[in-house]
Amino acid sequence: MSVVQRLTGLHWRQQGPIVLVGMGHGATHWLLGTFYLLLPFIARQLELSYTEAGLLVSAVHMSSFGTNLFSGLVVDVTGRRVPILVASLCVGALAMSGFGLAQGVWGLLPLVILIGCTNNLWHPAAISYLSRRFPETRGYALSIHALGANSGDALAPLAIGAVLLWLSWPQAAMTAAVPTLAIALLLFAVLPRQSTAMRQDGASVSEGMSLAAYWRGLTALIRDRAVLSLCLVAALRTMTQAGLLAFLPLYLSNELGAGPLFLGAALAAMQASGVVAAPIAGAWSDRIGRRPIVLAGLSASTVVVASLVLIGNTGIFVVGISVLGFVLFAVRPVIHSWMMDLTPPNLGGSATSLMFGSQAMLATAAPIIGGMIADNWGLVSVFYFLAAGLLAANLALVLLPIAAKAKPAES
């Protein structure tokens, strides 16, 4: 048995689909990371208040929530997961390229909304695809999916921060669309697009289901206390993440005087820590269970977020957010794997939509509330608000019931 197979449970030849879907996930977060890095420059040129900047960020999450209302149904009923993944990336790339042509904040708003749609059209298809295809190594497969997200989030600030030294922010946005389209074409060319999938044990499984079976399964899903409790934990964690992505660039730029290159490097350092943490946490959770890793990660994240405001030195601050990235992003794929453990395999898309819809609701509120807090009491106060959100996630996790793995829903 090779070292790779011993550590991950899969031979390296079996990991092609995992890597490709992880790259696609990275592309969706590349778009988001580009937007967050451009936000201070957009706000400065358009003379936006913190509340207005927060509202622009909230538009991403509001559109994500709206997308969740139908994306899970489309994924589970049609079973056409790969075409949906390709369409998701194409929509996001075209929206980002439109930044260069938009006139003012009202011209940007519909493009920002489409980027939000891209992100949550992607997740139900990708997470259910990997979960169904790799049921025995689900934690590892979804950790590589999460690693792709952190890679995109890390590379975007570095690359676009450097591009901004030579180009304007609209030109930088148009440049960022190119690699996303390239990955969409790669997924379309390589991954099979039929409505059946081959699991890691060699069995062929049908991807679609009838509408009647879908509604029966969905009704059972939303009555499951464990599923709803885990949705709350995920939503509170994501609320904090959304607030950090919105206000860390503003804090570094406005309070600590960071320039575009240093700003990009700082945000990349936080995401790079997540790249390291995700596969470790995912593979480990396949062995010891999901709960202890999620509890440890959320507890550590609470302490670090509350401590960031005590750091006045930019170098030490970067170290602090690197530690935060490690513990906060390690939790993400484990929560996703836990949700798939609780869910019938042919309802994976809808379970993902339910979870990400819950996340989008609180993530929508975080930038607006954070913006109002910053306008009234300063940016430092925002970090205490975000730490309180993580503390609530810890409490919700302690109360989460232990449930058995779900059986497939009737198709």
Secondary structure as GFF3:
##gff-version 3
##sequence-region A 1 411
A	DSSP	alpha_helix	3	8	.	.	.	ID=ss1
A	DSSP	three_ten_helix	12	15	.	.	.	ID=ss2
A	DSSP	alpha_helix	16	46	.	.	.	ID=ss3
A	DSSP	alpha_helix	50	78	.	.	.	ID=ss4
A	DSSP	alpha_helix	81	97	.	.	.	ID=ss5
A	DSSP	three_ten_helix	98	100	.	.	.	ID=ss6
A	DSSP	alpha_helix	104	133	.	.	.	ID=ss7
A	DSSP	alpha_helix	138	163	.	.	.	ID=ss8
A	DSSP	alpha_helix	169	190	.	.	.	ID=ss9
A	DSSP	beta_strand	196	198	.	.	.	ID=ss10
A	DSSP	beta_strand	204	206	.	.	.	ID=ss11
A	DSSP	alpha_helix	211	222	.	.	.	ID=ss12
A	DSSP	alpha_helix	225	254	.	.	.	ID=ss13
A	DSSP	alpha_helix	260	288	.	.	.	ID=ss14
A	DSSP	alpha_helix	291	308	.	.	.	ID=ss15
A	DSSP	alpha_helix	314	341	.	.	.	ID=ss16
A	DSSP	three_ten_helix	345	347	.	.	.	ID=ss17
A	DSSP	alpha_helix	348	377	.	.	.	ID=ss18
A	DSSP	alpha_helix	379	398	.	.	.	ID=ss19
###
